[in-house]
Amino acid sequence: MTRLRCALDVLAMEVFLVMRGALFHGSAHECPVCGASVRAFTRGGGSLRPRVRGYCPRCNAKARHRRVWLHCRQHTNMFNRKIRLLHVSPKYCLSRRIVRMQNVDYVAVDLARGPHVTVIGDLTDLGLRSESFDAILCVHVLEHIPNDRAAISEMWRVLRAGGWAVVSVPLDLEQPTFEDPSIVTPEDRRRSFGEADHVRVYGRDISERFEEAGFDTALFRADALDSTLIERHGLTSDEHVLLCTKPAVGQR
């Protein structure tokens, strides 16, 4: 994707989102990512059809993105300190907001060029300087990576001491992590892991993988959120957030 084509696609998307946001304007719900008040959420993409707990009609944020945004606002320094942030495989609904934040030095990495992507790279081997970031956002990425421990180690390496990573993945807390490298076809992966390009379903032991790399972890369960907050922002009961912190110097 050329820079010009990317810019034109972004412009077309923004025009559509403004128009759809106006059509869905209301007071039933609020998207915490873009701040829009809407009468309903949608089926996403270019859809004009309503969907309970679906996409924000104004910015296309899914429930997972609204959940992560709220978490960052409540439990991190992303909104009140100058930080250097690494965003892994950025979704446009989030990157379009973060690039406008004056306190954030924003770096986005992905396998291919896209809106706001500044580095082409692989999370298992970033090629970025060690201890050069204060924070990482990694939303529904690790379930696609066969060697996720290498990716987690890279996250640890590029974070400064005292830095944090907010991680969101499909997570089933009723079972341990399930993965099987012999499952390789899209059909079998969809059957076993829920999506054709997923390689595992994370379970209640997810924190152990990050703690092996040296992180301190805290799991924030979605079902512990206030019911009024869940309804207002169209959240789901299965989008949990893992906050991983690299201990400060002297605490390791």
N, C-alpha and C positions, 0 to 999 in steps of 0.2 A: 504494500500500500504506500503510494507516494505521499509526501507531505501535503501537496495540493489536494489530492483526492481525499485524504483524511480530513483536511479542513473543510472541504465542501460537504462531506458526510456529516460532520459535526454540526455545521450550519443547518443542514436540512433536518437533522434530528432535533435541534433546538427549536426550530420553527414549529415542527410537529408537536413537541412537548408543550410549548406555550399554548397552542391551540387546544390540545387535548386537556391540558390543565384547566383552561377556561370552561370547557364543556363539563368537566367533573367538579367544578368548584362547589363547595358546600361546607357543612360544619360537623359532619358525623365523625370524621377522622382527621388526623394530622400526620404528615410525613416529617419525622424529625430531621431527615437529611436535607431536604430542600425547604422545609417550613411551610409547604402548601397545605391549606385546609381543603379537604375533598369530601364529596358525598359518598364516594365508594372507591375501592381499588379496582385494578383492571387485570386482564389476562396477560398483559405485558406486550413487549415488542411494539407493534403498531395497532394493537387491538383497541377497540372502543367498547368492548363487552366487559361488564363488571365481574369481579371475582372476589370473594371473601378472602381477606388477608393476602391479596395478590400484589401486583406491582403498583407503585405510586404512579398515577397518571401524569404527573408533572415532571418526574425525573427518572422513572422506571426503576426505582429502588425496590428490591424484593424485601420480604420480611427479614431475611438474614442481614441485609444491609442496614435496615432501620434498627435492628437489634444491636449490631456492632457500633453504629453511630451513637446510640444512646449509652452504650457501655463506655465508649471512649470519653463521652461527655461527663459521665458520672465517676469514672474510676481511673482516668489517666490525666496527664498534664498537656494533652494535645491542644487544648483550647486556651491555655493560660500561660504557656512558657514557649520560649523560642526553642524549637527542636528541629533536627534533621530526620526526616521520615522516609523509610523505604516502603513502598507499596508494591506488593507482589501480585502480578497479573491483575492490574487494576480494572475494576468495573467503572464504567463512565459515570454512573450515578454518584459514586463516591469521589472519583478524581476531579470531576467538574467543580466540586465544592472545595476540596482540599487545596487545589492550585490557587484559589483566591484568598487563602488564609495567609495573612502577612507574617504570622509568627512561625510558619512551617516552611522549611527548606525541603522541597518535595522532589523525590527521586522515585520513578516508577519503572519496574523491570518486568519484562515479559519475553516470551519466546519469539514474538513477531511484533512489528510496528503497529501501533494503534493510537487512539486519542490519549495524549498526555504521557505516553511511554517515552522515557528518556534513555533507557538502557536496554539493549537486546541481550538477554542472558538467561541462563538456566539456574534455578534456585539451588541445585546441587553443586554448582561450581560458578559462583557469581563473578569472580574476577574483580571484585571491589575491595577497597582497602579495609583491613581489619579495624574493628572498633571505630567505625566512621559514622555510625547512626545512633540516634537516641531512641528510636522507636521503629517498629515494623508492623504493618498491617498485612495479614495473610488470611484471606477470606475464601474458603472453599477452593483450596489449591492442593493441599497435601494428599488428598484422596486420589489425585491423578498421578502421583509420583511414585514409581516402584520403590526407589531407594529413599524413603522419606527421612530416614535417620541421617543421611548425608545432607539433606535439605535443612533439617533441624540444626545440624552442626554448623552449617553455613550461617544460619540465622544467629546462632550464638557468636560466631566469629566476627561478624560485621557489627554487632551491637557493642556499644560502649558499656562499661561497668555502670550499673544502676539503670540501664535502659530496659525497655519493655517490648514485648511482642503480643499483639492481640491476634488470637488464632480462632478461626471458626471452621468447622468441618461437619459433614453429616455424622452424627454421633448417636449411638444407641447405648444408653447407660444400663440396659438390662442384660448386656452380655459383654465378654471381653472382645478386643479387636479381632476381626476375622479377615484374613487375607490368605490367598493361595496363588503363588506365582504360576501354577500350571493352568489357571483359568485365564485364557488369553483372547478368546473370540468376543466380539461385541455382544453377541447374543448371550453367551454364558456369563459375561461380566454384568450385563443388565440383570440377569436372573439372580446372580449371587450378591452383587454389590449395589444394585439399584439403578446404575447408569452404565451405558456402554463403554465409557472412558474412565470409569472408576476402577481402582485396583484393590480397594479394601473398604470395610466398614469399621470405623473406629468405635471402640467401646469404652467401658468404665476405666480401663487401664491407660487411657491416652496420656495422662500426666506423666506416667513412668518414662515415656520416650523422651520427653523434654527434660525430665529430671536427670536422665542418664547423661545428657549433654551438659548439665550443670545448672539448668534453670531452676528457680523457685516457681511454683505454679499455684494458681488458684482457679478453680472451676466455678463459674457463675451460671447456675442452672436457670433456664428459661422459665420453668414452672414455679420458680420462687418469686417471680415478678408480681407486682400488684395487678390485680385483674382489671382495674380501671385503665392502667397504663397499657396493658395488653390490648384491650379493646380500642383504645384511642389511637394507637399507632399500628394496629393490624399485625400484631406479633403472633408467633406460633409457639407451641409448647415444647418444641424439639430443637430450637436454635440456641444451644448453649454456647457460652464464650469461655475460652481458656486464656487467662492472663499469665504470661510467662515473663519473669523478671530475671535479668542477669544481676547477680549480687554485686553490690558496690565493693570497691577495693577495701580489703580488710575484713570482709564478711564471707569470703569464699573459703 
